[in-house]
Amino acid sequence: MDKLDRPRLYVDFNEMLEPDLYLLARDDEKVDSSGAVVSLSEGMRVYVYEPEGEDDNGIPRYLLATGIVEKNTATYAWVVGVRWCCRIDRWESEEDGAGAMRT
C-alpha cells in the first residue's frame, strides 16, 4: 500500500494510556492525511494510522485502526493538555485490505 485507503488521523501508538486508548489531539481540530481539518467530538468514529516504515520495495507501510473519540480524563503529568483520545475498537491489516481484523 503506497497510500492510505481513506483520509485518516495520525496517532502515535506509543502514546498509550490503556491497552486500547491512545492520545489523539491537544485541540478540537486535527488535520487528516488528506489535509482536511476534522472537528473532533465525543463519540465520533475515526480512522487512524501511524507510518510503519517501508517494505522491501520502498513502499510505505502503515499501522491502521478505527476507534471512537473520547475526552481525555487522565491526570498524568505527561498528558496534561491533551484534550482528545482514541479508543481503538478495530485493528486493520493492509495485507487483507483495509477493514480486515488484525490478529
Backbone as a printed PyTorch tensor [residue, N CA C, xyz], in Angstrom:
tensor([[[  0.8640,  -1.1700,   0.0000],
         [  0.0000,   0.0000,   0.0000],
         [  0.9060,   1.2270,   0.0000]],

        [[  0.8440,   2.0240,  -1.0620],
         [  1.7030,   3.1900,  -1.1210],
         [  0.9870,   4.4490,  -0.6510]],

        [[ -0.3160,   4.3740,  -0.4880],
         [ -1.0570,   5.4870,   0.1000],
         [ -2.1900,   4.9150,   0.9340]],

        [[ -2.7380,   5.7620,   1.7650],
         [ -3.8030,   5.2910,   2.6590],
         [ -5.0870,   5.0380,   1.8780]],

        [[ -5.8980,   4.1260,   2.4010],
         [ -7.1490,   3.7390,   1.7500],
         [ -8.2280,   4.8090,   1.8490]],

        [[ -8.0860,   5.7080,   2.7970],
         [ -9.0580,   6.7860,   3.0350],
         [ -8.3680,   7.8330,   3.8940]],

        [[ -8.9310,   9.0220,   4.0080],
         [ -8.3420,  10.0050,   4.9240],
         [ -8.3650,   9.4630,   6.3540]],

        [[ -7.2360,   9.6000,   7.0290],
         [ -7.0940,   9.0910,   8.3920],
         [ -6.3740,  10.1150,   9.2540]],

        [[ -6.5930,  10.0260,  10.5530],
         [ -5.9110,  10.8800,  11.5160],
         [ -4.6640,  10.1700,  12.0190]],

        [[ -3.5730,  10.9200,  12.1460],
         [ -2.3360,  10.3550,  12.6580],
         [ -2.4490,  10.1230,  14.1650]],

        [[ -1.9950,   8.9660,  14.6100],
         [ -1.8990,   8.6280,  16.0300],
         [ -0.5210,   8.0150,  16.2690]],

        [[  0.1220,   8.4160,  17.3530],
         [  1.3730,   7.7800,  17.7610],
         [  0.9830,   6.6400,  18.6960]],

        [[  1.0730,   5.4060,  18.2140],
         [  0.6290,   4.2610,  19.0100],
         [  1.5440,   3.9740,  20.1960]],

        [[  2.6150,   4.7360,  20.3560],
         [  3.4480,   4.6400,  21.5520],
         [  2.8660,   5.4700,  22.6940]],

        [[  1.9200,   6.3540,  22.3880],
         [  1.3020,   7.2110,  23.4050],
         [  0.0180,   6.5620,  23.9040]],

        [[  0.1800,   5.4800,  24.6360],
         [ -0.9330,   4.6490,  25.0890],
         [ -1.2470,   4.9220,  26.5630]],

        [[ -2.5240,   5.1400,  26.8520],
         [ -2.9790,   5.3160,  28.2310],
         [ -3.5060,   4.0130,  28.8220]],

        [[ -4.1520,   3.2180,  27.9900],
         [ -4.6890,   1.9060,  28.3480],
         [ -4.4300,   1.0040,  27.1460]],

        [[ -4.6090,  -0.2980,  27.2780],
         [ -4.3180,  -1.1820,  26.1420],
         [ -5.0300,  -0.8130,  24.8440]],

        [[ -6.1550,  -0.1330,  24.9110],
         [ -6.8810,   0.2440,  23.6970],
         [ -7.1280,   1.7530,  23.5900]],

        [[ -6.4640,   2.5630,  24.4210],
         [ -6.7100,   4.0140,  24.4580],
         [ -5.4160,   4.7760,  24.1870]],

        [[ -5.4490,   5.6390,  23.1540],
         [ -4.2670,   6.3680,  22.7150],
         [ -4.5540,   7.8660,  22.6460]],

        [[ -3.5200,   8.6600,  22.8830],
         [ -3.6600,  10.1050,  22.7640],
         [ -3.9280,  10.4600,  21.3110]],

        [[ -4.8290,  11.4290,  21.0940],
         [ -5.2080,  11.7880,  19.7300],
         [ -4.8970,  13.2490,  19.3990]],

        [[ -5.3210,  14.2020,  20.2530],
         [ -5.1650,  15.6110,  19.8780],
         [ -5.2060,  16.5290,  21.0910]],

        [[ -4.4580,  17.6140,  20.9860],
         [ -4.4640,  18.6590,  22.0140],
         [ -5.5830,  19.6580,  21.7950]],

        [[ -6.0440,  19.7770,  20.5520],
         [ -7.0570,  20.7590,  20.1850],
         [ -8.3360,  20.0760,  19.7110]],

        [[ -9.3630,  20.8710,  19.4470],
         [-10.6370,  20.3320,  18.9750],
         [-10.6300,  20.0020,  17.4940]],

        [[ -9.5630,  20.3810,  16.8000],
         [ -9.4480,  20.0830,  15.3770],
         [ -8.1060,  19.4140,  15.1030]],

        [[ -8.1160,  18.5460,  14.0970],
         [ -6.8940,  17.8470,  13.7060],
         [ -6.9230,  17.6910,  12.1850]],

        [[ -5.7940,  17.8640,  11.5570],
         [ -5.7010,  17.7220,  10.1050],
         [ -5.5170,  16.2470,   9.7640]],

        [[ -6.3220,  15.7420,   8.8280],
         [ -6.2080,  14.3400,   8.4470],
         [ -5.1680,  14.1620,   7.3330]],

        [[ -4.9850,  12.9380,   6.9070],
         [ -3.9480,  12.6060,   5.9310],
         [ -4.1840,  13.2250,   4.5570]],

        [[ -5.3970,  13.6880,   4.2840],
         [ -5.6820,  14.3400,   3.0060],
         [ -5.5380,  15.8560,   3.0930]],

        [[ -5.2770,  16.3580,   4.3110],
         [ -5.1390,  17.7990,   4.5050],
         [ -6.4010,  18.4890,   4.9880]],

        [[ -7.4860,  17.7490,   5.1310],
         [ -8.7510,  18.3360,   5.6110],
         [ -8.7110,  18.5100,   7.1230]],

        [[ -9.3370,  19.5650,   7.5980],
         [ -9.4420,  19.8180,   9.0340],
         [-10.6710,  19.0830,   9.5580]],

        [[-10.4680,  18.2500,  10.5750],
         [-11.5420,  17.4610,  11.1640],
         [-11.8430,  18.0120,  12.5480]],

        [[-13.1150,  18.3400,  12.8090],
         [-13.5470,  18.7920,  14.1300],
         [-13.8760,  17.5640,  14.9660]],

        [[-13.1610,  17.3970,  16.0720],
         [-13.3320,  16.2230,  16.9230],
         [-14.4510,  16.4220,  17.9280]],

        [[-15.1500,  15.3410,  18.2430],
         [-16.2110,  15.3910,  19.2490],
         [-16.3470,  14.0220,  19.8990]],

        [[-16.8350,  14.0300,  21.1150],
         [-17.0350,  12.8050,  21.8890],
         [-17.9200,  11.8330,  21.1180]],

        [[-17.4760,  10.5680,  21.0360],
         [-18.2680,   9.5260,  20.4000],
         [-18.0910,   9.4240,  18.8920]],

        [[-17.2930,  10.2820,  18.3170],
         [-17.0670,  10.2950,  16.8730],
         [-16.2180,   9.0890,  16.4470]],

        [[-16.6090,   8.4160,  15.3690],
         [-15.8020,   7.3180,  14.8190],
         [-14.7060,   7.9370,  13.9700]],

        [[-13.4730,   7.4370,  14.1670],
         [-12.3380,   7.9340,  13.3990],
         [-11.5210,   6.7690,  12.8530]],

        [[-10.8750,   7.0380,  11.7420],
         [ -9.9370,   6.1130,  11.1190],
         [ -8.5510,   6.6870,  11.3810]],

        [[ -7.6550,   5.8780,  11.9330],
         [ -6.3450,   6.3750,  12.3510],
         [ -5.2310,   5.5470,  11.7170]],

        [[ -4.0370,   6.1390,  11.7270],
         [ -2.8770,   5.4510,  11.1630],
         [ -1.6010,   5.9270,  11.8280]],

        [[ -0.5580,   5.1190,  11.6650],
         [  0.7930,   5.5230,  12.0160],
         [  1.7250,   4.9060,  10.9780]],

        [[  2.6290,   5.6930,  10.3980],
         [  3.5980,   5.1210,   9.4590],
         [  4.4310,   4.0460,  10.1500]],

        [[  4.7280,   2.9740,   9.4170],
         [  5.4550,   1.8360,   9.9660],
         [  6.7300,   1.5580,   9.1690]],

        [[  7.2110,   2.5450,   8.4290],
         [  8.4010,   2.3440,   7.6180],
         [  8.0320,   1.9440,   6.2070]],

        [[  8.9430,   1.1990,   5.5550],
         [  8.7360,   0.7740,   4.1780],
         [  8.9570,  -0.7230,   4.0480]],

        [[  8.3360,  -1.3010,   3.0150],
         [  8.5840,  -2.7160,   2.7470],
         [  9.8770,  -2.8520,   1.9470]],

        [[ 10.2020,  -4.0490,   1.4960],
         [ 11.4500,  -4.3180,   0.7680],
         [ 11.5290,  -3.5760,  -0.5620]],

        [[ 10.3910,  -3.1300,  -1.0790],
         [ 10.3510,  -2.4060,  -2.3510],
         [ 10.2890,  -0.8930,  -2.1620]],

        [[ 10.4190,  -0.4340,  -0.9260],
         [ 10.3840,   1.0000,  -0.6570],
         [  8.9910,   1.5920,  -0.5790]],

        [[  7.9760,   0.7460,  -0.5280],
         [  6.5870,   1.2200,  -0.4450],
         [  6.2380,   1.4480,   1.0190]],

        [[  5.7010,   2.6330,   1.3450],
         [  5.3550,   2.9190,   2.7410],
         [  4.3460,   1.9150,   3.2980]],

        [[  4.5160,   1.5990,   4.5930],
         [  3.5870,   0.7140,   5.2990],
         [  2.9960,   1.4780,   6.4680]],

        [[  1.7980,   1.0900,   6.8870],
         [  1.0970,   1.8040,   7.9480],
         [  0.4520,   0.8320,   8.9240]],

        [[  0.3830,   1.2440,  10.1810],
         [ -0.4910,   0.5890,  11.1540],
         [ -1.8350,   1.2870,  11.0060]],

        [[ -2.9040,   0.5220,  10.8560],
         [ -4.2360,   1.0820,  10.6270],
         [ -5.2050,   0.5980,  11.6930]],

        [[ -6.1210,   1.4780,  12.0780],
         [ -7.1360,   1.1010,  13.0660],
         [ -8.3300,   2.0450,  12.9540]],

        [[ -9.4190,   1.6550,  13.5880],
         [-10.5700,   2.5360,  13.7530],
         [-10.8750,   2.6190,  15.2380]],

        [[-11.5140,   3.6920,  15.6250],
         [-11.8360,   3.8560,  17.0290],
         [-12.8490,   4.9620,  17.2550]],

        [[-13.0740,   5.2280,  18.5270],
         [-14.0510,   6.2250,  18.9570],
         [-13.3210,   7.3080,  19.7530]],

        [[-13.6380,   8.5620,  19.4500],
         [-13.0290,   9.6940,  20.1460],
         [-13.6130,   9.8050,  21.5500]],

        [[-12.7200,   9.9830,  22.5320],
         [-13.1200,  10.1960,  23.9290],
         [-12.3840,  11.4040,  24.4800]],

        [[-13.0540,  12.1330,  25.3600],
         [-12.3950,  13.2380,  26.0470],
         [-11.3270,  12.6570,  26.9770]],

        [[-10.1680,  13.2810,  27.0130],
         [ -9.0940,  12.8170,  27.8860],
         [ -9.4270,  13.1420,  29.3360]],

        [[ -9.4420,  12.1280,  30.1730],
         [ -9.6980,  12.3340,  31.6030],
         [ -8.4890,  11.9700,  32.4570]],

        [[ -7.4090,  11.5530,  31.8110],
         [ -6.1900,  11.1620,  32.5410],
         [ -5.5490,  12.3870,  33.1820]],

        [[ -4.9300,  12.1870,  34.3190],
         [ -4.3020,  13.2980,  35.0430],
         [ -2.7900,  13.1590,  35.1510]],

        [[ -2.2120,  12.2130,  34.4160],
         [ -0.7600,  12.0610,  34.4160],
         [ -0.1280,  13.3480,  33.8940]],

        [[  1.0050,  13.7300,  34.4580],
         [  1.6780,  14.9710,  34.0480],
         [  1.9910,  14.9820,  32.5590]],

        [[  2.3540,  13.8450,  31.9790],
         [  2.7600,  13.8140,  30.5710],
         [  1.5980,  13.9280,  29.5860]],

        [[  0.3500,  13.8720,  30.0790],
         [ -0.7960,  14.0090,  29.1720],
         [ -1.6320,  15.2540,  29.4420]],

        [[ -1.2220,  16.0550,  30.4010],
         [ -1.9520,  17.2960,  30.6650],
         [ -1.8730,  18.1500,  29.4010]],

        [[ -2.9760,  18.6900,  28.9940],
         [ -3.0130,  19.4910,  27.7740],
         [ -3.5290,  18.7210,  26.5760]],

        [[ -3.6200,  17.3940,  26.6810],
         [ -4.2020,  16.6030,  25.6000],
         [ -5.7090,  16.5610,  25.8350]],

        [[ -6.4670,  17.0010,  24.8630],
         [ -7.9210,  17.0920,  25.0050],
         [ -8.6420,  15.8130,  24.5910]],

        [[ -8.1470,  15.1530,  23.5150],
         [ -8.8710,  14.0210,  22.9510],
         [ -8.0160,  12.7630,  22.8660]],

        [[ -8.6710,  11.6290,  23.0850],
         [ -8.0560,  10.3130,  22.9480],
         [ -8.8640,   9.5060,  21.9350]],

        [[ -8.2990,   8.3970,  21.5020],
         [ -8.9930,   7.4830,  20.6000],
         [ -8.9820,   6.0950,  21.2220]],

        [[-10.1700,   5.5350,  21.4250],
         [-10.2780,   4.1670,  21.9350],
         [-10.4160,   3.2430,  20.7190]],

        [[ -9.3750,   2.4630,  20.4750],
         [ -9.3440,   1.5710,  19.3160],
         [-10.3250,   0.4200,  19.5210]],

        [[-11.1760,   0.2140,  18.5170],
         [-12.0940,  -0.9220,  18.5860],
         [-11.8650,  -1.9110,  17.4470]],

        [[-10.9410,  -1.5540,  16.5480],
         [-10.6570,  -2.4610,  15.4320],
         [ -9.2830,  -2.1590,  14.8420]],

        [[ -8.4240,  -3.1750,  14.8260],
         [ -7.1320,  -3.0920,  14.1350],
         [ -7.3370,  -3.6270,  12.7370]],

        [[ -6.7080,  -2.9980,  11.7630],
         [ -6.8620,  -3.3960,  10.3670],
         [ -5.5330,  -3.8970,   9.8180]],

        [[ -5.6110,  -4.7300,   8.7930],
         [ -4.4220,  -5.2850,   8.1640],
         [ -4.3480,  -4.8330,   6.7190]],

        [[ -3.1970,  -4.3170,   6.3000],
         [ -3.0180,  -3.9210,   4.9060],
         [ -3.0600,  -5.1230,   3.9780]],

        [[ -2.5000,  -6.2480,   4.4130],
         [ -2.4090,  -7.4250,   3.5650],
         [ -3.7910,  -7.9520,   3.1590]],

        [[ -4.7400,  -7.8590,   4.0650],
         [ -6.0920,  -8.3630,   3.7810],
         [ -7.0160,  -7.2830,   3.2570]],

        [[ -6.4990,  -6.0840,   3.0470],
         [ -7.3290,  -4.9630,   2.6450],
         [ -7.8160,  -4.2400,   3.8610]],

        [[ -7.9300,  -2.9300,   3.7660],
         [ -8.3850,  -2.1390,   4.9020],
         [ -9.7380,  -2.6430,   5.3670]],

        [[ -9.8990,  -2.6870,   6.6580],
         [-11.1630,  -3.1480,   7.2270],
         [-11.0750,  -4.5530,   7.7830]],

        [[-10.0290,  -5.2810,   7.4360],
         [ -9.8730,  -6.6330,   7.9630],
         [ -9.2860,  -6.5710,   9.3610]],

        [[ -9.7110,  -7.4510,  10.2040],
         [ -9.1880,  -7.5050,  11.5690],
         [ -7.7430,  -7.9400,  11.5640]],

        [[ -6.9130,  -7.2750,  12.3490],
         [ -5.5290,  -7.7140,  12.5360],
         [ -5.5250,  -8.7020,  13.6860]],

        [[ -4.9020,  -9.8470,  13.4950],
         [ -4.8410, -10.8420,  14.5520],
         [ -3.4550, -10.9410,  15.1310]]])
